[in-house]
Amino acid sequence: MFVPLSIPSPSADWQYFDVTSWINETFGASLPGSLRIHAYALCILAGIVIAGIITNQRLKRRGAENGVVIDVMLFAVPMGIIGGRVFHVITHPGDYFSSPDQYIHVLFIWEGGLAIYGALLFGAVGVWLGCRYSGLRFWTFADALAPGLLVAQACGRLGNWFNNELFGMPTDLPWGLEIDSSNPAYPTGLPEGTLFHPTFLYEIVWMLAGVAILLLIERKTTLEWGKALSFYLVWYGIGRAWFESIRTDPSLLFFGIRTNVWMSFAAIVLGIVIYVVATRRHPGRVPGAYAPGRSPIERDTELDSRRTEADDDEPELVAVGASDDDADTTHRS
């Protein structure tokens, strides 16, 4: 039975808002179809917006121009979403390839299913492309992004709660998560009223704690050249390795260990490597947010220089034309 302190899961009515039905009922219209705004999508969108705001403020303190984060996000966000979906589908093949009628659900991202490690891999490529386009240093952007990325993931996990998905193993803890026995993901053989570990809540708390610790560390020392990103990778990797190990949803296994646990180990190792390399190769501060010759001031200076050269050339051409006209006039007289 559910206990007084247990965490209820939202009903299906909270998972989405049917815009078409609302318009039809409110205005007496008869629009066909069903346009739905899913809570999961709103959580992802909120995370992206908050991460963008945080990153923008951190970039400004590093000398970047206001709003440049949008230039990078235009590359990184689509790449991250595509990568997250691809990695989720690959690691959960039974959910999409068991029968032909399931194939189309690969595209139904609103039903849930974005793997953070796929989003990170593809998103990193998007960030690199965005930095190349905007002139920002990749590591400067990555360090500015680190706390915002943790907040974005916390928002995304709230979407899992709305979808009643990705919960943990059964638990007797008073804060266990209530899951309806009619849920397709409900483990077979367990009695109705069983509580489960609220892994979404664990991860939210872990992410926000990581933000607080990272900001506290930055008050004491400088984390540049990828060091803030390395903190993120190690922090998230440690937490995710545990959260993933107590989840009940099916996933690919290698040597009896879930794929995302292996990816968590890889994230920890990568974070340590980035920190060590950054410490040895870059003992000093980052000289600026932009790559050499790519800052707005340098670009404006170069543009003004070109305009000045063009202006200097113009009188010379006029003088040449004037002398030719004088010569012609003299000849005619």
Phi, psi and chi 1 to 4 in degrees:
 res  aa     phi    psi   chi1   chi2   chi3   chi4
   1 MET       -  152.5  -63.5  179.8   60.0      -
   2 PHE   -71.3  141.5  -64.6  150.1      -      -
   3 VAL  -101.2  161.0  -62.9      -      -      -
   4 PRO   -55.7  -33.6  -26.5   35.1      -      -
   5 LEU   -93.5    3.0  -64.5  179.1      -      -
   6 SER   -66.9  157.2   60.6      -      -      -
   7 ILE   -96.4  117.5  -57.3  172.8      -      -
   8 PRO   -75.9  150.9   28.0  -34.3      -      -
   9 SER   -96.4  142.9  -68.9      -      -      -
  10 PRO   -62.6  148.8  -18.5   31.0      -      -
  11 SER   -74.2  170.4   66.6      -      -      -
  12 ALA   -60.2  -26.4      -      -      -      -
  13 ASP   -64.9  -22.7  -65.5  -23.9      -      -
  14 TRP   -90.5   -7.2  -74.6   87.4      -      -
  15 GLN   -76.4  -23.8  -67.5 -176.9   11.9      -
  16 TYR  -158.0  162.1   61.5   83.7      -      -
  17 PHE  -117.2  119.2  174.6   70.2      -      -
  18 ASP   -83.9  100.4 -164.4  -39.9      -      -
  19 VAL   -65.0  -41.8  178.5      -      -      -
  20 THR   -62.2  -46.8  -55.4      -      -      -
  21 SER   -62.9  -38.9  -63.9      -      -      -
  22 TRP   -64.0  -42.6  178.0   79.9      -      -
  23 ILE   -64.8  -43.4  -67.5  176.0      -      -
  24 ASN   -63.5  -42.1  -70.3  -19.4      -      -
  25 GLU   -74.3  -36.9  -66.4  173.9    2.5      -
  26 THR   -76.7  -41.6  -55.4      -      -      -
  27 PHE  -110.4    5.6  -58.5   99.8      -      -
  28 GLY    67.1   25.1      -      -      -      -
  29 ALA   -82.1  175.5      -      -      -      -
  30 SER  -136.9   51.6   55.9      -      -      -
  31 LEU   -69.2  138.4  -62.4  176.8      -      -
  32 PRO   -81.8  168.2   30.6  -35.2      -      -
  33 GLY    77.1 -167.4      -      -      -      -
  34 SER  -150.4  105.1  177.7      -      -      -
  35 LEU   -93.9  114.0  175.6   61.1      -      -
  36 ARG  -114.9  139.2  -62.9  176.7  174.9  179.7
  37 ILE  -106.8  111.9  -60.9  177.1      -      -
  38 HIS   -86.0  141.1  -72.7 -104.7      -      -
  39 ALA   -60.8  -36.5      -      -      -      -
  40 TYR   -59.2  -44.5  179.0   80.0      -      -
  41 ALA   -66.0  -38.4      -      -      -      -
  42 LEU   -65.1  -37.0  -68.0  177.0      -      -
  43 CYS   -65.4  -43.3  -69.7      -      -      -
  44 ILE   -62.6  -44.6  -63.5  -66.7      -      -
  45 LEU   -63.3  -42.8 -179.6   59.8      -      -
  46 ALA   -61.1  -41.5      -      -      -      -
  47 GLY   -62.2  -41.0      -      -      -      -
  48 ILE   -64.3  -44.1  -68.1  171.9      -      -
  49 VAL   -64.7  -46.6  171.6      -      -      -
  50 ILE   -63.5  -43.1  -65.0  172.8      -      -
  51 ALA   -61.3  -39.2      -      -      -      -
  52 GLY   -64.2  -41.8      -      -      -      -
  53 ILE   -64.9  -46.4  -67.1  173.0      -      -
  54 ILE   -62.1  -46.6  -65.5  173.3      -      -
  55 THR   -63.4  -39.5  -55.3      -      -      -
  56 ASN   -61.4  -44.1 -175.8   63.6      -      -
  57 GLN   -64.9  -39.1  -66.3  -57.9  -46.0      -
  58 ARG   -70.2  -36.0  -72.2  169.1   60.0   83.7
  59 LEU   -66.7  -39.0  -76.7  172.9      -      -
  60 LYS   -60.8  -40.0  -75.2  168.9   58.8  178.9
  61 ARG   -67.6  -20.2  -69.6 -162.4  -66.6  -91.2
  62 ARG   -93.4    3.0  -73.3  162.4  168.5   77.2
  63 GLY   102.0    6.0      -      -      -      -
  64 ALA   -84.1  155.6      -      -      -      -
  65 GLU   -75.0  150.8   61.7 -179.0  -18.6      -
  66 ASN   -62.7  132.0 -174.6   36.2      -      -
  67 GLY    88.9   -3.8      -      -      -      -
  68 VAL   -64.8  -21.2   69.6      -      -      -
  69 VAL   -59.2  -30.8   64.4      -      -      -
  70 ILE   -64.0  -38.0  -62.5  176.5      -      -
  71 ASP   -59.3  -38.5  -65.7  -22.9      -      -
  72 VAL   -77.8  -39.0 -179.0      -      -      -
  73 MET   -65.0  -28.5  -69.3  178.2   67.5      -
  74 LEU   -62.2  -26.2  -70.2  174.6      -      -
  75 PHE   -91.8  -44.4  -68.9   87.6      -      -
  76 ALA   -73.1  -41.5      -      -      -      -
  77 VAL   -64.7  -51.3  172.0      -      -      -
  78 PRO   -60.3  -41.2  -22.6   34.1      -      -
  79 MET   -63.2  -41.3  -69.5  -72.9  -69.1      -
  80 GLY   -64.7  -41.5      -      -      -      -
  81 ILE   -65.1  -44.2  -66.8  175.5      -      -
  82 ILE   -62.5  -46.8  -67.4  172.4      -      -
  83 GLY   -63.2  -40.6      -      -      -      -
  84 GLY   -63.3  -39.5      -      -      -      -
  85 ARG   -70.8  -43.4 -173.1   59.6  174.8  176.8
  86 VAL   -60.1  -46.1  168.5      -      -      -
  87 PHE   -67.1  -37.5 -161.0   85.6      -      -
  88 HIS   -63.8  -45.1  170.6   77.9      -      -
  89 VAL   -63.8  -40.8  170.9      -      -      -
  90 ILE   -64.5  -38.5  -69.4  175.7      -      -
  91 THR   -87.3   -5.3   54.8      -      -      -
  92 HIS  -131.3   57.9  -64.7   79.8      -      -
  93 PRO   -62.4  -30.3   24.9  -34.9      -      -
  94 GLY   -64.4  -24.3      -      -      -      -
  95 ASP   -79.5  -15.4  -65.5  -18.4      -      -
  96 TYR  -128.3  -17.0  -57.1   98.3      -      -
  97 PHE  -124.9   14.6  -55.6  113.0      -      -
  98 SER   -72.0  -30.9  -61.9      -      -      -
  99 SER  -149.0  154.2   60.6      -      -      -
 100 PRO   -57.0  -32.7  -26.3   35.7      -      -
 101 ASP   -71.5   -9.6   61.1  -33.4      -      -
 102 GLN   -90.7  -15.3  -69.6 -178.2  -42.3      -
 103 TYR   -56.6  -40.9  -63.3  167.3      -      -
 104 ILE   -64.8  -23.4 -171.5   62.8      -      -
 105 HIS   -69.9  -10.0  -72.7  -92.8      -      -
 106 VAL   -58.4  -31.8  169.3      -      -      -
 107 LEU   -88.0  -11.5  -56.5  176.4      -      -
 108 PHE   -84.4   72.1  -66.6  173.5      -      -
 109 ILE   -65.8  -24.3 -166.4  172.0      -      -
 110 TRP   -69.0  -14.3   53.1   86.1      -      -
 111 GLU   -79.0   -3.7  -66.3 -178.7  -14.2      -
 112 GLY   101.7  159.1      -      -      -      -
 113 GLY   113.6   75.1      -      -      -      -
 114 LEU  -129.3  116.6  -71.6  175.3      -      -
 115 ALA   -85.5  122.4      -      -      -      -
 116 ILE   -61.7  -35.1 -176.7   59.2      -      -
 117 TYR   -70.2  -35.4  -72.4  118.5      -      -
 118 GLY   -66.4  -39.3      -      -      -      -
 119 ALA   -63.9  -37.8      -      -      -      -
 120 LEU   -67.7  -43.2  -71.2  175.3      -      -
 121 LEU   -65.0  -51.6  -70.1  172.8      -      -
 122 PHE   -69.9  -38.0  -80.6   58.6      -      -
 123 GLY   -63.5  -34.8      -      -      -      -
 124 ALA   -63.2  -38.6      -      -      -      -
 125 VAL   -64.0  -41.7  175.7      -      -      -
 126 GLY   -63.1  -39.8      -      -      -      -
 127 VAL   -63.3  -42.9  167.6      -      -      -
 128 TRP   -60.6  -44.1 -179.5   81.6      -      -
 129 LEU   -64.3  -42.2  -68.5  172.9      -      -
 130 GLY   -64.7  -38.2      -      -      -      -
 131 CYS   -68.6  -37.9  -72.6      -      -      -
 132 ARG   -61.6  -39.1  -66.7  -81.3  -65.6 -179.7
 133 TYR   -70.9  -43.1  171.9   77.0      -      -
 134 SER   -88.4  -15.5   64.0      -      -      -
 135 GLY    90.8   -0.7      -      -      -      -
 136 LEU   -71.5  151.9  -73.4  169.9      -      -
 137 ARG   -74.2  134.2  -65.4  177.5 -175.1  -90.1
 138 PHE   -58.6  -47.7  174.0   83.0      -      -
 139 TRP   -67.8  -32.7  -67.0  117.0      -      -
 140 THR   -64.0  -44.2  -62.7      -      -      -
 141 PHE   -66.3  -42.3 -173.2   90.6      -      -
 142 ALA   -61.4  -41.6      -      -      -      -
 143 ASP   -68.0  -37.5  -73.0  -26.1      -      -
 144 ALA   -67.2  -31.0      -      -      -      -
 145 LEU   -77.9  -26.4  174.5   64.4      -      -
 146 ALA   -48.9  -55.4      -      -      -      -
 147 PRO   -67.5  -35.6   22.9  -32.4      -      -
 148 GLY   -63.8  -34.4      -      -      -      -
 149 LEU   -66.1  -38.7 -168.5   56.1      -      -
 150 LEU   -63.7  -42.3  -69.7  168.7      -      -
 151 VAL   -65.2  -41.6  174.3      -      -      -
 152 ALA   -60.6  -40.9      -      -      -      -
 153 GLN   -67.4  -35.6  -71.8  179.0 -119.7      -
 154 ALA   -62.2  -42.2      -      -      -      -
 155 CYS   -63.4  -41.2  -67.1      -      -      -
 156 GLY   -62.1  -36.9      -      -      -      -
 157 ARG   -66.8  -28.4  -75.7  -50.7  178.7 -159.8
 158 LEU   -63.5  -32.5 -168.9   60.4      -      -
 159 GLY   -63.5  -33.7      -      -      -      -
 160 ASN   -65.3  -33.4  -64.1  139.3      -      -
 161 TRP   -65.9  -43.9  176.6   62.2      -      -
 162 PHE   -61.2  -34.0  -81.5  104.8      -      -
 163 ASN   -85.6   -1.1  -83.2    0.0      -      -
 164 ASN    55.8   47.5  -66.5 -161.4      -      -
 165 GLU  -135.6  165.4   62.3 -176.4    0.5      -
 166 LEU    57.7   38.5  -53.3 -174.9      -      -
 167 PHE   -84.4  170.6   46.5   85.7      -      -
 168 GLY   -94.7 -166.7      -      -      -      -
 169 MET   -70.8  166.2  -64.1 -175.4  -63.2      -
 170 PRO   -59.1  146.7  -25.0   34.6      -      -
 171 THR  -146.0  154.9  179.6      -      -      -
 172 ASP  -101.4    3.7  -65.7  -32.6      -      -
 173 LEU   -65.7  145.2  -66.2  172.4      -      -
 174 PRO   -63.9  -23.4   21.2  -33.4      -      -
 175 TRP   -94.0   24.1   56.9   80.3      -      -
 176 GLY   -60.7  154.9      -      -      -      -
 177 LEU   -92.3  131.8  179.7   65.5      -      -
 178 GLU   -82.9  128.4  -58.3  171.7    9.5      -
 179 ILE  -129.0  128.9  -63.3  -66.5      -      -
 180 ASP   -66.0  138.4 -165.2  -71.2      -      -
 181 SER   -66.4  -15.9   58.4      -      -      -
 182 SER   -81.3   -6.7   62.3      -      -      -
 183 ASN   -63.1  130.0 -171.1  -44.5      -      -
 184 PRO   -57.2  -24.7  -23.9   33.6      -      -
 185 ALA   -88.3   -1.2      -      -      -      -
 186 TYR   -64.9  124.8 -161.9   92.0      -      -
 187 PRO   -59.3  134.6  -24.8   35.8      -      -
 188 THR   -66.3  137.9  -56.6      -      -      -
 189 GLY    94.1  -10.9      -      -      -      -
 190 LEU   -88.0  140.5  -68.9 -179.7      -      -
 191 PRO   -68.8  153.8   26.2  -35.4      -      -
 192 GLU   -63.4  139.7 -176.6  176.8   -3.9      -
 193 GLY    96.7   -0.1      -      -      -      -
 194 THR   -64.8  137.3  -61.1      -      -      -
 195 LEU   -96.1  152.3  -62.2  179.8      -      -
 196 PHE  -129.1  154.1  -59.7   88.0      -      -
 197 HIS   -60.3  126.8  -80.4  -71.8      -      -
 198 PRO   -80.3   76.5   31.3  -34.9      -      -
 199 THR   -61.2  -28.0   49.4      -      -      -
 200 PHE   -61.8  -40.8   82.3   93.6      -      -
 201 LEU   -71.2  -40.7 -179.0   59.9      -      -
 202 TYR   -57.1  -44.6  -64.6  162.5      -      -
 203 GLU   -70.8  -35.8 -167.1  157.9  -21.5      -
 204 ILE   -60.8  -47.4  -71.3  174.9      -      -
 205 VAL   -62.6  -42.6  172.8      -      -      -
 206 TRP   -63.3  -42.9 -176.2 -102.2      -      -
 207 MET   -64.4  -46.6  -63.7  -62.4   98.1      -
 208 LEU   -68.2  -34.3  -63.3 -178.1      -      -
 209 ALA   -64.3  -37.4      -      -      -      -
 210 GLY   -63.1  -39.0      -      -      -      -
 211 VAL   -61.0  -46.8  173.3      -      -      -
 212 ALA   -61.9  -43.7      -      -      -      -
 213 ILE   -67.7  -42.0  -66.8  174.0      -      -
 214 LEU   -61.4  -45.9  175.4   57.0      -      -
 215 LEU   -65.7  -34.0  -64.0 -179.9      -      -
 216 LEU   -66.8  -41.8 -178.3   62.5      -      -
 217 ILE   -63.2  -40.5  -67.1  174.4      -      -
 218 GLU   -67.5  -20.9  -71.9 -172.8  -30.6      -
 219 ARG   -73.9  -22.9  -66.3 -176.5   62.2 -178.9
 220 LYS   -98.1  -29.6  -56.1  -64.8 -176.8 -179.8
 221 THR  -149.2  168.6 -173.8      -      -      -
 222 THR   -95.3  128.4  -58.5      -      -      -
 223 LEU  -113.7   96.6  -65.2  179.0      -      -
 224 GLU  -129.9  178.3  -64.7 -178.9  -27.7      -
 225 TRP    57.8   30.9  -61.9  109.1      -      -
 226 GLY    98.0    2.0      -      -      -      -
 227 LYS   -70.6  -36.7  -68.1  179.9 -179.0  178.2
 228 ALA   -66.4  -38.0      -      -      -      -
 229 LEU   -63.9  -39.3  175.6   65.4      -      -
 230 SER   -62.9  -37.8   69.2      -      -      -
 231 PHE   -60.2  -45.6  170.9   87.6      -      -
 232 TYR   -58.0  -48.2  161.2   79.4      -      -
 233 LEU   -61.6  -43.5  -69.6  170.7      -      -
 234 VAL   -69.2  -46.6  172.7      -      -      -
 235 TRP   -61.6  -50.2 -178.0  -96.4      -      -
 236 TYR   -66.9  -40.5 -178.6   66.8      -      -
 237 GLY   -58.8  -43.0      -      -      -      -
 238 ILE   -63.2  -48.2  -68.3  172.2      -      -
 239 GLY   -65.7  -45.0      -      -      -      -
 240 ARG   -66.5  -33.0 -177.4   59.2 -174.6  -89.4
 241 ALA   -59.4  -37.6      -      -      -      -
 242 TRP   -79.1  -46.4 -179.6   66.7      -      -
 243 PHE   -58.1  -41.6  -54.5  139.7      -      -
 244 GLU   -65.9  -34.8 -171.4   72.5   22.6      -
 245 SER   -71.9  -16.0   65.3      -      -      -
 246 ILE  -108.6    6.3   64.5  171.5      -      -
 247 ARG   -80.8  155.0  -82.6  173.5   31.5  176.2
 248 THR  -105.4  -11.0   58.8      -      -      -
 249 ASP   -69.4  146.6   56.6  -61.9      -      -
 250 PRO   -68.4  148.6   26.1  -35.0      -      -
 251 SER  -157.5  158.9 -178.5      -      -      -
 252 LEU   -63.6  141.6  -72.7  178.9      -      -
 253 LEU  -117.2  140.7  -59.0  177.7      -      -
 254 PHE  -127.3  117.3  -69.1   96.0      -      -
 255 PHE    56.6   35.9  -57.2  104.6      -      -
 256 GLY    79.3    6.1      -      -      -      -
 257 ILE  -118.3  137.5  -61.5  177.3      -      -
 258 ARG   -62.9  149.0  -67.4  165.9   67.5   96.7
 259 THR   -56.5  -44.2  -56.3      -      -      -
 260 ASN   -70.0  -21.5  -78.2  -32.2      -      -
 261 VAL   -70.2  -42.5  174.4      -      -      -
 262 TRP   -61.0  -41.2  -75.3  113.6      -      -
 263 MET   -64.3  -33.5  -67.2  -62.3  -64.6      -
 264 SER   -66.2  -41.7  -62.3      -      -      -
 265 PHE   -61.4  -41.6  -65.6  157.1      -      -
 266 ALA   -63.8  -38.9      -      -      -      -
 267 ALA   -63.5  -41.3      -      -      -      -
 268 ILE   -62.1  -47.0  -64.6  170.5      -      -
 269 VAL   -62.7  -44.4  172.5      -      -      -
 270 LEU   -61.7  -42.2  178.4   60.1      -      -
 271 GLY   -60.9  -41.7      -      -      -      -
 272 ILE   -65.6  -42.7  -65.9  173.3      -      -
 273 VAL   -62.3  -45.2  169.5      -      -      -
 274 ILE   -59.9  -42.6  -69.8  174.7      -      -
 275 TYR   -65.0  -45.6 -173.7   87.7      -      -
 276 VAL   -64.2  -46.1  171.4      -      -      -
 277 VAL   -63.0  -43.6  171.9      -      -      -
 278 ALA   -62.9  -39.0      -      -      -      -
 279 THR   -66.1  -39.6  -58.6      -      -      -
 280 ARG   -78.7  -40.2  -68.1 -178.5  177.2  179.7
 281 ARG   -86.4  -26.9  -69.8 -171.5  176.9 -178.4
 282 HIS  -130.9   75.5  -55.3  -72.7      -      -
 283 PRO   -71.0  -21.1   25.9  -34.7      -      -
 284 GLY   -95.2 -175.2      -      -      -      -
 285 ARG   -80.6  158.5  -60.0  -70.4  -59.1  -86.9
 286 VAL   -68.8  127.5  173.8      -      -      -
 287 PRO   -65.7  -18.6   23.1  -33.2      -      -
 288 GLY   175.9  165.2      -      -      -      -
 289 ALA   -71.8  -23.3      -      -      -      -
 290 TYR  -106.8  154.2  -67.8   89.7      -      -
 291 ALA   -67.5  156.0      -      -      -      -
 292 PRO   -53.3  128.3  -26.4   35.0      -      -
 293 GLY    81.5    1.9      -      -      -      -
 294 ARG  -111.9   -0.5  -61.4  -63.7  -54.9  -82.0
 295 SER   -72.2  156.3   69.4      -      -      -
 296 PRO   -56.9  -38.8  -25.7   34.8      -      -
 297 ILE   -64.3  -43.9  -64.9  177.4      -      -
 298 GLU   -67.3  -37.4  -69.6  173.1  -49.7      -
 299 ARG   -67.6  -40.6  -68.0 -161.6  -60.7  -95.1
 300 ASP   -65.7  -39.1  -68.8  -17.1      -      -
 301 THR   -63.0  -43.2  -59.1      -      -      -
 302 GLU   -64.9  -39.1 -178.1  179.8   -1.4      -
 303 LEU   -66.6  -42.5 -178.7   59.6      -      -
 304 ASP   -63.6  -36.7  -69.8  -19.1      -      -
 305 SER   -64.0  -40.7  176.4      -      -      -
 306 ARG   -66.9  -39.1  -68.7  177.6  179.5  176.4
 307 ARG   -65.1  -40.0  -71.3  174.5  177.0  172.4
 308 THR   -63.5  -42.3  -59.0      -      -      -
 309 GLU   -62.5  -39.1  -68.4  175.8    0.0      -
 310 ALA   -67.0  -39.1      -      -      -      -
 311 ASP   -66.8  -36.5  -68.3  -18.4      -      -
 312 ASP   -67.4  -31.5  -69.7  -18.5      -      -
 313 ASP   -77.3  -27.2  -70.0  -19.0      -      -
 314 GLU   -64.6  -48.0 -173.8  175.0  -12.0      -
 315 PRO   -59.6  -33.2  -23.6   34.4      -      -
 316 GLU   -64.1  -39.2 -174.7  175.2  -26.2      -
 317 LEU   -69.3  -37.1  -66.9  174.5      -      -
 318 VAL   -64.6  -41.0  172.1      -      -      -
 319 ALA   -62.9  -40.2      -      -      -      -
 320 VAL   -64.6  -42.5  172.0      -      -      -
 321 GLY   -64.5  -38.7      -      -      -      -
 322 ALA   -65.4  -40.7      -      -      -      -
 323 SER   -66.5  -33.8   61.5      -      -      -
 324 ASP   -67.5  -40.4  -69.4  -18.5      -      -
 325 ASP   -66.0  -40.2  -68.6  -18.6      -      -
 326 ASP   -62.0  -39.1  -68.5  -16.8      -      -
 327 ALA   -66.1  -40.8      -      -      -      -
 328 ASP   -65.6  -40.1  -68.1  -19.7      -      -
 329 THR   -64.6  -40.6  -57.3      -      -      -
 330 THR   -63.4  -40.5  -56.3      -      -      -
 331 HIS   -64.1  -39.4  178.4   72.1      -      -
 332 ARG   -71.8  -33.9  -71.0 -165.6  -63.9  -91.0
 333 SER   -72.0      -   63.7      -      -      -
